């Protein structure tokens, strides 16, 4: 198994991981509150919500880095 094949598999895994984490984050948001409401308030993330948020950002960076690696491998 070469590095390009492993990187391609990792690309799919990172993409699915980001989709799952994003869906977990937006689980409590209804369509009416997401679209119709312009009034919002600041609430800090704590506990598991903060961990999921940080994991989503880290997975995004890993996806971008892996994409650049795939470009370089050609």
N, C-alpha and C positions, 0 to 999 in steps of 0.2 A: 504494500500500500504506500503510495507516495503522498507527499505533503499536500499536493493540489486536491486530491480526492478527499483527504481528511478535512481540508479547509472548506470544501464544498458542502460536506456533511455538517460541519460546524455552522456554516452560514444558514442552513435550513433550521437547525436547532435554535440558534440565536433568534431568528425571525419568529418562530413559533413561541419561544419564551417571552419575547416582547409583546406579542399579541395577547397571550394569556395574562401577563402582568397588567397590561392596559385594561383588559376586560375586568379584572379583579378590582382595579382602582375605580372604575366608573360604574360599579355595580349598583350603588345607591343613588345614582343620578337618573331621574326620570326624564322623558322627552320634554315635558312641559317646563321643567325647571332648567333644563339645559338650553332650550331655545327661547322660551317666552319670557324668562325673567332676566331683567337687566340689573336688578339689585342683588348685590352679593356682599358677603362679609368675610373678613380674614379669619382663618382658623388654622392654627399650627398643627402640623402632622406629629403624631406621637405613636410610640409603640410599633405595632406591626404595620400600620399604615406608612410610617416613615421608612421602615425596612423595605417594604414593597416598592416605594417610590425610589429609593436609592438603588435597588436591584434593577429597576427599569432603566435608570440612567446608565448604570454600569453595563447592562446588556446592550444598550444602544451604542455605547462607545466600543464595545467588543465587536458588534456587527460592522461598524464603520472600519475598524482596524482590520478585521478579517476581509472586508471588501477590498481594501487597499492591498492587502497581501495577495488576494486573488488577481488583482490587476497586475501586480508586479510579476506574478508567476506566469501570467499570460496564457 
